Amino acid sequence: MRDRLFIIIAGAVVGLLAVVLVLQGNPVNMGFCIACFVRDIAGGLGLHRAGVVQYIRPEIIGLIIGAFATALFVKEFKPTGGSSPVLRFALGMFMMAGALIFLGCPLRMVLRLAGGDWNALIALPGYVLGVWFGTLFLKKGFTLGRSQEQSPVNGYAGPFVAVVLLILLVAAPAFIFFSEEGPGSMGAPLVLALGAGLLVGILAQRTRLCTMGAIRDIILFKDFHLFYGFAAIFVVALIGNLVTGYFNPGFIGQPVAHVASVWNFLGMTVVGLAAVLAGGCPMRQLILTGEGQGDALITVFGMMAGAAFMHNFGLAGSPAGVSPAGQWIVLISLIVLGIIGLGNSKMLSRSK
């Protein structure tokens, strides 16, 4: 009961902070979006030149540092790595590709739904379907191989990257690119955004909060523990939006969203499947990075590369919809993810 209460409180805090961050300047329905914020960081570093989504988001920095400090304190900082780095990098790219087709990560999907964006209601079953497909591979013995213990220096790599990003953010506009209009130009004050990230990093490290894990555990074990946190985010964000006047129900005219339902559904199917194969949703990858897991850091780098790829080639979704090339990326992603899943199945290996 105590653990259940803790994860509900953690989810409630995330939902509340998402509302507060919007009130203080973050884009509407985007108080806390891991994929969007990582995409913005990639743009801020010049990896893509989509001028409206370039900013080093303090929330991401805070997530990693908060998880790192907490893991050190509770003696859960364990540097590991070396488990199929190339495939993990690719999974990060696919996860970001699906998210940028939908225009949001699983966390933003929940926040969009709490803001009345019914397009997220179309995406949610797609995400569940993707996770369900992933569990089929898990049942077949899917694995990317065992991670090995590594020196502490390797574990410090993720937190070091976060500190470098913070230095660049404080030194802005030197060396980096910031949006002057669009979502990338909108942000809560640095101290508030960084503090929110730190708090969520601490809570997520202690509770293992993960949207993919919530659905996976229900499917495989009928375990609703992680789902309580997932649900708390939605309920608190919904109440917050109703109180502040940000609840705007409907499909059309939603902020940074489109009404291409098929691609909203399939985009999140890609995210769900990639998250299962990678061992965590985008937020969970950042938390694991803070805990010293080099495999998660490789996945995060893959997400950044995926953001650059999607925007540099005009493949990401936009309020106007999804381009034919973007649609092909979704279909190709599903096929390649299926190959990765089958190719790393122990049952398939034994049959050979």
Secondary structure by P-SEA (a helix, b strand, c coil): caaaaaaaaaaaaaaaaaaaaaaacccccccccaaaaaaaaaaaaccccccccccccaaaaaaaaaaaaaaaaaccbbbbcccaaaaaaaaaaaaaaaaaaacccaaaaaaaaaacccccccaaaaaaaaaaaaaaaaaacccccbbbbbcccccaaaaaaaaaaaaaaaaccccbbbbccccccccccaaaaaaaaaaaaaaaaaacccaaaaaaaaaccccaaaaaaaaaaaaaaaaaaaaacccccccccccccccaaaaaaaaaaaaaaaaaaacccaaaaaaaaaaccaaaaaaaaaaaaaaaaaaaaccccccccccaaaaaaaaaaaaaaaaaaaaacaaaaaac
